[in-house]
Amino acid sequence: MIVCLCHHVSDRDIRREVSAGTSCFEVLKDKTRVASSCGSCHDCARELFDQACASACCAGAHHEAQPNLV
């Protein structure tokens, strides 16, 4: 879904940035320009960012906890 109409930033764009290592909302704003114009998407963008960070954190912790069975 499109989160930021001003800059055509989607929820996938936000998750992709978090997966690439973005862990600060201000950096996400700089990279994607989300929530940097009219501001109406700020709350939604922040919520999606926080969820993506939490998922990335949990996925990383789960991945680290699993033994490498190669």
All heavy atoms as TSV, in Angstrom:
chain	resi	resn	atom	element	x	y	z
A	1	MET	N	N	0.839	-1.172	0.000
A	1	MET	CA	C	0.000	0.000	0.000
A	1	MET	C	C	0.890	1.243	0.000
A	1	MET	O	O	1.983	1.219	0.569
A	1	MET	CB	C	-0.936	-0.025	1.205
A	1	MET	CG	C	-0.432	0.726	2.411
A	1	MET	SD	S	-1.582	0.728	3.771
A	1	MET	CE	C	-0.443	0.233	5.033
A	2	ILE	N	N	0.410	2.283	-0.614
A	2	ILE	CA	C	1.144	3.551	-0.608
A	2	ILE	C	C	0.905	4.228	0.739
A	2	ILE	O	O	-0.230	4.430	1.158
A	2	ILE	CB	C	0.695	4.473	-1.756
A	2	ILE	CG1	C	1.004	3.841	-3.117
A	2	ILE	CG2	C	1.359	5.847	-1.641
A	2	ILE	CD1	C	2.491	3.639	-3.399
A	3	VAL	N	N	1.978	4.565	1.409
A	3	VAL	CA	C	1.907	5.227	2.710
A	3	VAL	C	C	2.013	6.737	2.519
A	3	VAL	O	O	1.249	7.498	3.084
A	3	VAL	CB	C	3.045	4.728	3.630
A	3	VAL	CG1	C	3.056	5.476	4.943
A	3	VAL	CG2	C	2.930	3.231	3.856
A	4	CYS	N	N	2.971	7.162	1.707
A	4	CYS	CA	C	3.212	8.588	1.470
A	4	CYS	C	C	2.826	8.923	0.033
A	4	CYS	O	O	3.512	8.527	-0.909
A	4	CYS	CB	C	4.689	8.906	1.709
A	4	CYS	SG	S	5.146	10.614	1.360
A	5	LEU	N	N	1.721	9.633	-0.109
A	5	LEU	CA	C	1.262	10.016	-1.446
A	5	LEU	C	C	2.163	11.070	-2.071
A	5	LEU	O	O	2.354	11.090	-3.280
A	5	LEU	CB	C	-0.174	10.543	-1.377
A	5	LEU	CG	C	-1.233	9.517	-0.990
A	5	LEU	CD1	C	-2.587	10.204	-0.807
A	5	LEU	CD2	C	-1.328	8.420	-2.029
A	6	CYS	N	N	2.734	11.931	-1.261
A	6	CYS	CA	C	3.586	13.006	-1.791
A	6	CYS	C	C	4.813	12.464	-2.509
A	6	CYS	O	O	5.240	13.014	-3.529
A	6	CYS	CB	C	4.026	13.934	-0.663
A	6	CYS	SG	S	2.671	14.816	0.147
A	7	HIS	N	N	5.392	11.368	-1.954
A	7	HIS	CA	C	6.638	10.840	-2.514
A	7	HIS	C	C	6.523	9.388	-2.955
A	7	HIS	O	O	7.541	8.751	-3.238
A	7	HIS	CB	C	7.769	11.002	-1.499
A	7	HIS	CG	C	8.026	12.432	-1.168
A	7	HIS	ND1	N	8.568	13.318	-2.059
A	7	HIS	CD2	C	7.766	13.146	-0.042
A	7	HIS	CE1	C	8.651	14.516	-1.499
A	7	HIS	NE2	N	8.150	14.433	-0.272
A	8	HIS	N	N	5.301	8.879	-3.009
A	8	HIS	CA	C	5.031	7.520	-3.491
A	8	HIS	C	C	5.867	6.475	-2.769
A	8	HIS	O	O	6.507	5.621	-3.387
A	8	HIS	CB	C	5.243	7.422	-5.004
A	8	HIS	CG	C	4.455	8.432	-5.758
A	8	HIS	ND1	N	3.101	8.317	-5.936
A	8	HIS	CD2	C	4.815	9.600	-6.327
A	8	HIS	CE1	C	2.676	9.367	-6.607
A	8	HIS	NE2	N	3.690	10.171	-6.859
A	9	VAL	N	N	5.850	6.520	-1.445
A	9	VAL	CA	C	6.564	5.553	-0.619
A	9	VAL	C	C	5.557	4.524	-0.124
A	9	VAL	O	O	4.521	4.890	0.441
A	9	VAL	CB	C	7.266	6.232	0.573
A	9	VAL	CG1	C	7.993	5.205	1.428
A	9	VAL	CG2	C	8.222	7.309	0.089
A	10	SER	N	N	5.881	3.261	-0.328
A	10	SER	CA	C	4.969	2.195	0.072
A	10	SER	C	C	5.433	1.513	1.352
A	10	SER	O	O	6.561	1.723	1.816
A	10	SER	CB	C	4.872	1.144	-1.039
A	10	SER	OG	O	6.087	0.419	-1.126
A	11	ASP	N	N	4.564	0.674	1.894
A	11	ASP	CA	C	4.948	-0.119	3.060
A	11	ASP	C	C	6.104	-1.042	2.708
A	11	ASP	O	O	6.994	-1.283	3.527
A	11	ASP	CB	C	3.749	-0.899	3.609
A	11	ASP	CG	C	3.117	-1.834	2.593
A	11	ASP	OD1	O	3.119	-1.535	1.376
A	11	ASP	OD2	O	2.588	-2.879	3.020
A	12	ARG	N	N	6.142	-1.541	1.483
A	12	ARG	CA	C	7.256	-2.393	1.046
A	12	ARG	C	C	8.565	-1.620	1.035
A	12	ARG	O	O	9.614	-2.165	1.378
A	12	ARG	CB	C	6.985	-2.958	-0.344
A	12	ARG	CG	C	5.944	-4.039	-0.349
A	12	ARG	CD	C	5.860	-4.643	-1.714
A	12	ARG	NE	N	4.464	-4.714	-2.099
A	12	ARG	CZ	C	4.038	-5.076	-3.271
A	12	ARG	NH1	N	4.880	-5.383	-4.223
A	12	ARG	NH2	N	2.754	-5.123	-3.531
A	13	ASP	N	N	8.509	-0.368	0.611
A	13	ASP	CA	C	9.718	0.473	0.617
A	13	ASP	C	C	10.262	0.617	2.035
A	13	ASP	O	O	11.473	0.530	2.252
A	13	ASP	CB	C	9.430	1.861	0.039
A	13	ASP	CG	C	9.033	1.840	-1.424
A	13	ASP	OD1	O	9.559	0.999	-2.183
A	13	ASP	OD2	O	8.192	2.675	-1.798
A	14	ILE	N	N	9.375	0.818	2.980
A	14	ILE	CA	C	9.788	0.971	4.376
A	14	ILE	C	C	10.408	-0.321	4.890
A	14	ILE	O	O	11.498	-0.315	5.480
A	14	ILE	CB	C	8.609	1.424	5.255
A	14	ILE	CG1	C	8.184	2.846	4.852
A	14	ILE	CG2	C	8.955	1.343	6.745
A	14	ILE	CD1	C	6.892	3.332	5.489
A	15	ARG	N	N	9.743	-1.457	4.640
A	15	ARG	CA	C	10.292	-2.747	5.079
A	15	ARG	C	C	11.624	-3.048	4.406
A	15	ARG	O	O	12.548	-3.580	5.039
A	15	ARG	CB	C	9.287	-3.862	4.821
A	15	ARG	CG	C	8.116	-3.850	5.794
A	15	ARG	CD	C	7.296	-5.122	5.730
A	15	ARG	NE	N	6.692	-5.331	4.426
A	15	ARG	CZ	C	5.486	-4.908	4.072
A	15	ARG	NH1	N	4.749	-4.237	4.922
A	15	ARG	NH2	N	5.013	-5.158	2.867
A	16	ARG	N	N	11.753	-2.691	3.135
A	16	ARG	CA	C	13.002	-2.915	2.405
A	16	ARG	C	C	14.148	-2.118	3.034
A	16	ARG	O	O	15.258	-2.643	3.203
A	16	ARG	CB	C	12.836	-2.527	0.934
A	16	ARG	CG	C	14.045	-2.834	0.086
A	16	ARG	CD	C	13.867	-2.454	-1.381
A	16	ARG	NE	N	12.587	-2.876	-1.921
A	16	ARG	CZ	C	11.646	-2.052	-2.391
A	16	ARG	NH1	N	11.831	-0.748	-2.370
A	16	ARG	NH2	N	10.519	-2.517	-2.866
A	17	GLU	N	N	13.891	-0.881	3.393
A	17	GLU	CA	C	14.922	-0.047	4.016
A	17	GLU	C	C	15.345	-0.612	5.371
A	17	GLU	O	O	16.527	-0.626	5.695
A	17	GLU	CB	C	14.443	1.395	4.172
A	17	GLU	CG	C	14.376	2.161	2.874
A	17	GLU	CD	C	15.733	2.339	2.209
A	17	GLU	OE1	O	16.757	2.434	2.911
A	17	GLU	OE2	O	15.763	2.380	0.976
A	18	VAL	N	N	14.369	-1.076	6.150
A	18	VAL	CA	C	14.697	-1.671	7.446
A	18	VAL	C	C	15.514	-2.949	7.237
A	18	VAL	O	O	16.515	-3.170	7.920
A	18	VAL	CB	C	13.421	-1.949	8.275
A	18	VAL	CG1	C	13.733	-2.785	9.507
A	18	VAL	CG2	C	12.763	-0.631	8.675
A	19	SER	N	N	15.128	-3.756	6.275
A	19	SER	CA	C	15.886	-4.978	5.969
A	19	SER	C	C	17.310	-4.669	5.530
A	19	SER	O	O	18.224	-5.454	5.772
A	19	SER	CB	C	15.194	-5.784	4.870
A	19	SER	OG	O	13.971	-6.284	5.337
A	20	ALA	N	N	17.490	-3.516	4.907
A	20	ALA	CA	C	18.816	-3.103	4.442
A	20	ALA	C	C	19.644	-2.483	5.564
A	20	ALA	O	O	20.794	-2.119	5.351
A	20	ALA	CB	C	18.683	-2.129	3.278
A	21	GLY	N	N	19.049	-2.354	6.758
A	21	GLY	CA	C	19.817	-1.876	7.896
A	21	GLY	C	C	19.417	-0.535	8.471
A	21	GLY	O	O	20.005	-0.080	9.451
A	22	THR	N	N	18.417	0.117	7.906
A	22	THR	CA	C	17.973	1.406	8.450
A	22	THR	C	C	17.250	1.153	9.764
A	22	THR	O	O	16.246	0.453	9.798
A	22	THR	CB	C	17.042	2.123	7.455
A	22	THR	OG1	O	17.745	2.327	6.243
A	22	THR	CG2	C	16.576	3.466	8.004
A	23	SER	N	N	17.769	1.722	10.840
A	23	SER	CA	C	17.175	1.492	12.152
A	23	SER	C	C	16.777	2.792	12.852
A	23	SER	O	O	16.448	2.793	14.026
A	23	SER	CB	C	18.146	0.712	13.036
A	23	SER	OG	O	19.354	1.428	13.177
A	24	CYS	N	N	16.809	3.895	12.122
A	24	CYS	CA	C	16.453	5.200	12.663
A	24	CYS	C	C	15.403	5.836	11.742
A	24	CYS	O	O	15.616	5.928	10.529
A	24	CYS	CB	C	17.697	6.079	12.753
A	24	CYS	SG	S	17.364	7.786	13.221
A	25	PHE	N	N	14.287	6.269	12.322
A	25	PHE	CA	C	13.212	6.837	11.516
A	25	PHE	C	C	13.664	8.084	10.762
A	25	PHE	O	O	13.264	8.293	9.615
A	25	PHE	CB	C	11.990	7.146	12.393
A	25	PHE	CG	C	10.781	7.536	11.603
A	25	PHE	CD1	C	10.116	6.615	10.809
A	25	PHE	CD2	C	10.296	8.835	11.653
A	25	PHE	CE1	C	8.990	6.976	10.068
A	25	PHE	CE2	C	9.171	9.209	10.926
A	25	PHE	CZ	C	8.522	8.275	10.135
A	26	GLU	N	N	14.513	8.885	11.373
A	26	GLU	CA	C	15.015	10.091	10.696
A	26	GLU	C	C	15.838	9.727	9.455
A	26	GLU	O	O	15.763	10.410	8.438
A	26	GLU	CB	C	15.831	10.952	11.654
A	26	GLU	CG	C	15.007	11.553	12.783
A	26	GLU	CD	C	13.846	12.410	12.292
A	26	GLU	OE1	O	14.026	13.210	11.346
A	26	GLU	OE2	O	12.734	12.270	12.844
A	27	VAL	N	N	16.600	8.657	9.536
A	27	VAL	CA	C	17.377	8.189	8.375
A	27	VAL	C	C	16.426	7.678	7.296
A	27	VAL	O	O	16.617	7.954	6.110
A	27	VAL	CB	C	18.394	7.099	8.790
A	27	VAL	CG1	C	19.069	6.484	7.574
A	27	VAL	CG2	C	19.424	7.677	9.751
A	28	LEU	N	N	15.380	6.966	7.705
A	28	LEU	CA	C	14.375	6.503	6.747
A	28	LEU	C	C	13.762	7.693	6.014
A	28	LEU	O	O	13.600	7.657	4.792
A	28	LEU	CB	C	13.277	5.713	7.462
A	28	LEU	CG	C	12.135	5.249	6.562
A	28	LEU	CD1	C	12.571	4.068	5.712
A	28	LEU	CD2	C	10.902	4.904	7.374
A	29	LYS	N	N	13.455	8.747	6.761
A	29	LYS	CA	C	12.886	9.948	6.145
A	29	LYS	C	C	13.856	10.559	5.132
A	29	LYS	O	O	13.449	10.979	4.050
A	29	LYS	CB	C	12.523	10.971	7.220
A	29	LYS	CG	C	11.294	10.600	8.021
A	29	LYS	CD	C	11.049	11.518	9.207
A	29	LYS	CE	C	10.847	12.954	8.811
A	29	LYS	NZ	N	10.493	13.815	9.962
A	30	ASP	N	N	15.136	10.597	5.477
A	30	ASP	CA	C	16.145	11.143	4.558
A	30	ASP	C	C	16.261	10.299	3.294
A	30	ASP	O	O	16.383	10.834	2.197
A	30	ASP	CB	C	17.516	11.223	5.233
A	30	ASP	CG	C	17.586	12.304	6.293
A	30	ASP	OD1	O	16.712	13.205	6.307
A	30	ASP	OD2	O	18.522	12.246	7.120
A	31	LYS	N	N	16.230	8.981	3.455
A	31	LYS	CA	C	16.413	8.082	2.318
A	31	LYS	C	C	15.198	8.038	1.396
A	31	LYS	O	O	15.348	7.977	0.184
A	31	LYS	CB	C	16.723	6.665	2.802
A	31	LYS	CG	C	18.104	6.506	3.371
A	31	LYS	CD	C	18.335	5.058	3.736
A	31	LYS	CE	C	19.775	4.814	4.110
A	31	LYS	NZ	N	20.022	3.379	4.329
A	32	THR	N	N	13.997	8.026	1.983
A	32	THR	CA	C	12.786	7.829	1.179
A	32	THR	C	C	11.954	9.085	1.004
A	32	THR	O	O	11.067	9.104	0.163
A	32	THR	CB	C	11.885	6.760	1.815
A	32	THR	OG1	O	11.426	7.233	3.081
A	32	THR	CG2	C	12.606	5.430	1.977
A	33	ARG	N	N	12.190	10.100	1.841
A	33	ARG	CA	C	11.416	11.337	1.884
A	33	ARG	C	C	10.012	11.129	2.462
A	33	ARG	O	O	9.182	12.023	2.409
A	33	ARG	CB	C	11.370	12.003	0.518
A	33	ARG	CG	C	12.772	12.370	0.042
A	33	ARG	CD	C	12.822	12.905	-1.351
A	33	ARG	NE	N	12.007	14.111	-1.455
A	33	ARG	CZ	C	11.573	14.604	-2.602
A	33	ARG	NH1	N	11.901	14.020	-3.735
A	33	ARG	NH2	N	10.827	15.695	-2.622
A	34	VAL	N	N	9.739	9.939	3.036
A	34	VAL	CA	C	8.448	9.681	3.663
A	34	VAL	C	C	8.256	10.672	4.807
A	34	VAL	O	O	9.209	11.025	5.510
A	34	VAL	CB	C	8.343	8.216	4.158
A	34	VAL	CG1	C	9.253	7.944	5.337
A	34	VAL	CG2	C	6.912	7.841	4.491
A	35	ALA	N	N	7.043	11.159	4.964
A	35	ALA	CA	C	6.667	12.072	6.056
A	35	ALA	C	C	7.480	13.359	6.059
A	35	ALA	O	O	7.673	13.967	7.100
A	35	ALA	CB	C	6.786	11.363	7.405
A	36	SER	N	N	7.955	13.783	4.897
A	36	SER	CA	C	8.779	14.989	4.845
A	36	SER	C	C	8.120	16.162	4.123
A	36	SER	O	O	8.703	17.232	4.054
A	36	SER	CB	C	10.124	14.669	4.173
A	36	SER	OG	O	9.931	14.312	2.823
A	37	SER	N	N	6.913	15.952	3.619
A	37	SER	CA	C	6.222	17.066	2.943
A	37	SER	C	C	5.021	17.520	3.765
A	37	SER	O	O	5.172	18.342	4.648
A	37	SER	CB	C	5.787	16.661	1.533
A	37	SER	OG	O	6.906	16.612	0.680
A	38	CYS	N	N	3.867	16.962	3.494
A	38	CYS	CA	C	2.661	17.435	4.188
A	38	CYS	C	C	2.548	16.871	5.598
A	38	CYS	O	O	1.881	17.445	6.448
A	38	CYS	CB	C	1.410	17.118	3.379
A	38	CYS	SG	S	0.875	15.394	3.434
A	39	GLY	N	N	3.167	15.720	5.857
A	39	GLY	CA	C	3.169	15.143	7.191
A	39	GLY	C	C	1.975	14.282	7.541
A	39	GLY	O	O	1.942	13.688	8.618
A	40	SER	N	N	1.015	14.170	6.657
A	40	SER	CA	C	-0.185	13.399	7.001
A	40	SER	C	C	0.091	11.902	7.133
A	40	SER	O	O	-0.680	11.190	7.776
A	40	SER	CB	C	-1.303	13.645	5.989
A	40	SER	OG	O	-0.945	13.143	4.724
A	41	CYS	N	N	1.190	11.420	6.580
A	41	CYS	CA	C	1.510	9.996	6.645
A	41	CYS	C	C	2.443	9.661	7.813
A	41	CYS	O	O	2.792	8.497	8.017
A	41	CYS	CB	C	2.153	9.533	5.343
A	41	CYS	SG	S	3.764	10.297	5.015
A	42	HIS	N	N	2.858	10.661	8.562
A	42	HIS	CA	C	3.878	10.445	9.594
A	42	HIS	C	C	3.523	9.313	10.556
A	42	HIS	O	O	4.335	8.412	10.787
A	42	HIS	CB	C	4.132	11.729	10.380
A	42	HIS	CG	C	5.183	11.565	11.423
A	42	HIS	ND1	N	4.904	11.082	12.686
A	42	HIS	CD2	C	6.519	11.783	11.377
A	42	HIS	CE1	C	6.018	11.022	13.384
A	42	HIS	NE2	N	7.018	11.449	12.614
A	43	ASP	N	N	2.329	9.348	11.135
A	43	ASP	CA	C	1.957	8.347	12.138
A	43	ASP	C	C	1.930	6.945	11.544
A	43	ASP	O	O	2.450	6.001	12.149
A	43	ASP	CB	C	0.608	8.681	12.769
A	43	ASP	CG	C	0.661	9.937	13.627
A	43	ASP	OD1	O	1.776	10.386	13.974
A	43	ASP	OD2	O	-0.418	10.481	13.937
A	44	CYS	N	N	1.355	6.810	10.369
A	44	CYS	CA	C	1.290	5.503	9.705
A	44	CYS	C	C	2.692	5.025	9.343
A	44	CYS	O	O	3.035	3.859	9.566
A	44	CYS	CB	C	0.413	5.588	8.463
A	44	CYS	SG	S	0.249	4.019	7.586
A	45	ALA	N	N	3.511	5.910	8.789
A	45	ALA	CA	C	4.880	5.548	8.405
A	45	ALA	C	C	5.675	5.130	9.626
A	45	ALA	O	O	6.415	4.144	9.595
A	45	ALA	CB	C	5.557	6.710	7.694
A	46	ARG	N	N	5.524	5.851	10.720
A	46	ARG	CA	C	6.254	5.534	11.947
A	46	ARG	C	C	5.819	4.181	12.499
A	46	ARG	O	O	6.636	3.379	12.938
A	46	ARG	CB	C	6.032	6.642	12.987
A	46	ARG	CG	C	6.780	6.421	14.277
A	46	ARG	CD	C	8.274	6.480	13.997
A	46	ARG	NE	N	9.040	5.865	15.041
A	46	ARG	CZ	C	10.115	6.406	15.582
A	46	ARG	NH1	N	10.562	7.575	15.172
A	46	ARG	NH2	N	10.771	5.775	16.514
A	47	GLU	N	N	4.519	3.920	12.461
A	47	GLU	CA	C	4.008	2.644	12.948
A	47	GLU	C	C	4.551	1.488	12.110
A	47	GLU	O	O	4.999	0.475	12.650
A	47	GLU	CB	C	2.482	2.653	12.931
A	47	GLU	CG	C	1.863	1.410	13.523
A	47	GLU	CD	C	0.349	1.478	13.571
A	47	GLU	OE1	O	-0.199	2.579	13.729
A	47	GLU	OE2	O	-0.276	0.411	13.452
A	48	LEU	N	N	4.518	1.638	10.795
A	48	LEU	CA	C	5.052	0.599	9.909
A	48	LEU	C	C	6.548	0.408	10.126
A	48	LEU	O	O	7.044	-0.722	10.139
A	48	LEU	CB	C	4.777	0.940	8.455
A	48	LEU	CG	C	3.332	0.776	8.020
A	48	LEU	CD1	C	3.112	1.451	6.672
A	48	LEU	CD2	C	2.985	-0.693	7.938
A	49	PHE	N	N	7.272	1.508	10.309
A	49	PHE	CA	C	8.707	1.444	10.561
A	49	PHE	C	C	8.982	0.685	11.860
A	49	PHE	O	O	9.831	-0.210	11.898
A	49	PHE	CB	C	9.290	2.856	10.624
A	49	PHE	CG	C	10.728	2.891	11.013
A	49	PHE	CD1	C	11.716	2.568	10.091
A	49	PHE	CD2	C	11.107	3.258	12.296
A	49	PHE	CE1	C	13.057	2.600	10.454
A	49	PHE	CE2	C	12.438	3.298	12.655
A	49	PHE	CZ	C	13.423	2.965	11.734
A	50	ASP	N	N	8.263	1.026	12.916
A	50	ASP	CA	C	8.447	0.360	14.212
A	50	ASP	C	C	8.141	-1.132	14.111
A	50	ASP	O	O	8.865	-1.967	14.671
A	50	ASP	CB	C	7.583	1.009	15.287
A	50	ASP	CG	C	8.067	2.408	15.665
A	50	ASP	OD1	O	9.223	2.758	15.347
A	50	ASP	OD2	O	7.264	3.146	16.281
A	51	GLN	N	N	7.077	-1.483	13.387
A	51	GLN	CA	C	6.734	-2.897	13.201
A	51	GLN	C	C	7.820	-3.626	12.420
A	51	GLN	O	O	8.191	-4.753	12.755
A	51	GLN	CB	C	5.393	-3.031	12.472
A	51	GLN	CG	C	4.209	-2.638	13.293
A	51	GLN	CD	C	2.920	-2.611	12.481
A	51	GLN	OE1	O	2.916	-2.879	11.276
A	51	GLN	NE2	N	1.822	-2.268	13.129
A	52	ALA	N	N	8.330	-2.986	11.370
A	52	ALA	CA	C	9.382	-3.609	10.555
A	52	ALA	C	C	10.653	-3.795	11.375
A	52	ALA	O	O	11.318	-4.828	11.272
A	52	ALA	CB	C	9.660	-2.758	9.315
A	53	CYS	N	N	10.981	-2.823	12.214
A	53	CYS	CA	C	12.158	-2.940	13.084
A	53	CYS	C	C	11.982	-4.080	14.077
A	53	CYS	O	O	12.910	-4.856	14.314
A	53	CYS	CB	C	12.415	-1.632	13.823
A	53	CYS	SG	S	13.086	-0.328	12.788
A	54	ALA	N	N	10.799	-4.185	14.660
A	54	ALA	CA	C	10.527	-5.254	15.617
A	54	ALA	C	C	10.614	-6.617	14.931
A	54	ALA	O	O	11.187	-7.554	15.484
A	54	ALA	CB	C	9.160	-5.060	16.259
A	55	SER	N	N	10.074	-6.721	13.733
A	55	SER	CA	C	10.134	-7.979	12.990
A	55	SER	C	C	11.568	-8.331	12.628
A	55	SER	O	O	11.976	-9.484	12.727
A	55	SER	CB	C	9.297	-7.890	11.712
A	55	SER	OG	O	7.946	-7.775	12.030
A	56	ALA	N	N	12.337	-7.339	12.221
A	56	ALA	CA	C	13.738	-7.576	11.857
A	56	ALA	C	C	14.533	-8.008	13.085
A	56	ALA	O	O	15.372	-8.898	13.008
A	56	ALA	CB	C	14.345	-6.320	11.243
A	57	CYS	N	N	14.241	-7.394	14.220
A	57	CYS	CA	C	14.928	-7.738	15.464
A	57	CYS	C	C	14.597	-9.171	15.871
A	57	CYS	O	O	15.484	-9.940	16.197
A	57	CYS	CB	C	14.526	-6.763	16.563
A	57	CYS	SG	S	15.281	-7.137	18.159
A	58	CYS	N	N	13.333	-9.515	15.815
A	58	CYS	CA	C	12.908	-10.868	16.190
A	58	CYS	C	C	13.443	-11.900	15.210
A	58	CYS	O	O	13.879	-12.970	15.610
A	58	CYS	CB	C	11.386	-10.951	16.244
A	58	CYS	SG	S	10.685	-10.021	17.613
A	59	ALA	N	N	13.441	-11.574	13.941
A	59	ALA	CA	C	13.959	-12.497	12.931
A	59	ALA	C	C	15.452	-12.711	13.131
A	59	ALA	O	O	15.948	-13.826	13.014
A	59	ALA	CB	C	13.680	-11.971	11.531
A	60	GLY	N	N	16.165	-11.644	13.456
A	60	GLY	CA	C	17.597	-11.764	13.702
A	60	GLY	C	C	17.881	-12.589	14.938
A	60	GLY	O	O	18.775	-13.429	14.950
A	61	ALA	N	N	17.121	-12.385	15.987
A	61	ALA	CA	C	17.310	-13.142	17.220
A	61	ALA	C	C	16.966	-14.609	17.000
A	61	ALA	O	O	17.665	-15.503	17.473
A	61	ALA	CB	C	16.450	-12.557	18.337
A	62	HIS	N	N	15.898	-14.877	16.252
A	62	HIS	CA	C	15.501	-16.250	15.955
A	62	HIS	C	C	16.562	-16.923	15.101
A	62	HIS	O	O	16.927	-18.062	15.337
A	62	HIS	CB	C	14.143	-16.262	15.247
A	62	HIS	CG	C	13.703	-17.641	14.854
A	62	HIS	ND1	N	13.285	-18.567	15.785
A	62	HIS	CD2	C	13.641	-18.258	13.649
A	62	HIS	CE1	C	12.973	-19.689	15.160
A	62	HIS	NE2	N	13.174	-19.527	13.875
A	63	HIS	N	N	17.071	-16.189	14.112
A	63	HIS	CA	C	18.085	-16.743	13.224
A	63	HIS	C	C	19.356	-17.068	13.986
A	63	HIS	O	O	19.961	-18.108	13.786
A	63	HIS	CB	C	18.388	-15.747	12.092
A	63	HIS	CG	C	19.443	-16.219	11.138
A	63	HIS	ND1	N	19.240	-17.268	10.284
A	63	HIS	CD2	C	20.713	-15.805	10.937
A	63	HIS	CE1	C	20.349	-17.468	9.581
A	63	HIS	NE2	N	21.255	-16.582	9.970
A	64	GLU	N	N	19.765	-16.193	14.898
A	64	GLU	CA	C	20.974	-16.409	15.678
A	64	GLU	C	C	20.806	-17.565	16.648
A	64	GLU	O	O	21.764	-18.256	16.975
A	64	GLU	CB	C	21.351	-15.131	16.433
A	64	GLU	CG	C	21.801	-14.020	15.518
A	64	GLU	CD	C	21.969	-12.708	16.264
A	64	GLU	OE1	O	21.880	-12.712	17.516
A	64	GLU	OE2	O	22.195	-11.700	15.599
A	65	ALA	N	N	19.597	-17.804	17.107
A	65	ALA	CA	C	19.358	-18.849	18.089
A	65	ALA	C	C	19.366	-20.238	17.450
A	65	ALA	O	O	19.536	-21.233	18.130
A	65	ALA	CB	C	18.015	-18.620	18.793
A	66	GLN	N	N	19.164	-20.309	16.154
A	66	GLN	CA	C	19.118	-21.584	15.464
A	66	GLN	C	C	20.530	-22.057	15.137
A	66	GLN	O	O	21.326	-21.315	14.589
A	66	GLN	CB	C	18.306	-21.463	14.157
A	66	GLN	CG	C	16.869	-21.081	14.377
A	66	GLN	CD	C	16.122	-22.127	15.168
A	66	GLN	OE1	O	16.256	-23.325	14.920
A	66	GLN	NE2	N	15.344	-21.690	16.145
A	67	PRO	N	N	20.855	-23.297	15.413
A	67	PRO	CA	C	22.183	-23.810	15.041
A	67	PRO	C	C	22.280	-23.968	13.539
A	67	PRO	O	O	21.284	-24.204	12.856
A	67	PRO	CB	C	22.252	-25.164	15.746
A	67	PRO	CG	C	20.834	-25.561	15.956
A	67	PRO	CD	C	20.043	-24.280	16.093
A	68	ASN	N	N	23.470	-23.825	13.041
A	68	ASN	CA	C	23.714	-23.972	11.606
A	68	ASN	C	C	23.840	-25.455	11.307
A	68	ASN	O	O	24.814	-26.094	11.685
A	68	ASN	CB	C	24.977	-23.216	11.211
A	68	ASN	CG	C	25.144	-23.144	9.713
A	68	ASN	OD1	O	24.341	-23.687	8.976
A	68	ASN	ND2	N	26.184	-22.452	9.277
A	69	LEU	N	N	22.839	-26.021	10.658
A	69	LEU	CA	C	22.795	-27.444	10.392
A	69	LEU	C	C	23.183	-27.784	8.967
A	69	LEU	O	O	22.568	-28.608	8.329
A	69	LEU	CB	C	21.397	-27.993	10.694
A	69	LEU	CG	C	20.909	-27.780	12.121
A	69	LEU	CD1	C	19.468	-28.249	12.257
A	69	LEU	CD2	C	21.789	-28.501	13.114
A	70	VAL	N	N	24.233	-27.171	8.482
A	70	VAL	CA	C	24.646	-27.420	7.103
A	70	VAL	C	C	25.501	-28.632	7.019
A	70	VAL	O	O	26.260	-29.018	7.812
A	70	VAL	CB	C	25.414	-26.201	6.533
A	70	VAL	CG1	C	25.900	-26.485	5.138
A	70	VAL	CG2	C	24.526	-25.006	6.562
